[in-house]
Amino acid sequence: MATDAAEKANILAEALPYIREFAGKTIVIKYGGNAMTDDALKEGFAKDVVLLKLVGMNPVVVHGGGPQINDLLARVGKQASLSRACASPTPRPWKWWKWCWAAW
């Protein structure tokens, strides 16, 4: 999508207060499993993280991985329980979660 100069200037003007506020700060970003399934989303995410670094922030990426974990658990006949949108592994499925992360 082509963006003209006036639109880019407007976007930058809107972003400047946030860039000033968060410059030098550590920003934690959850990179969820759904965003990892599409090449365009992967590329956009990487560009956004680089931009945050270029404007002076310190991005830290943490892995979500819900779909990948659920797929692995389904293959071994297990299921994660969710509580308030947080995965709550029981001790047995937890070993599968750790095994799944070892693959990355």
Secondary structure, 3 states (H helix, E strand, C coil): CCCCHHHHHHHHHHHHHHHHHHCCCEEEEEECHHHHHCHHHHHHHHHHHHHHHHCCCEEEEEECCHHHHHHHHHHCCCCCEEECCEEECCHHHHHHHHHHHHCC
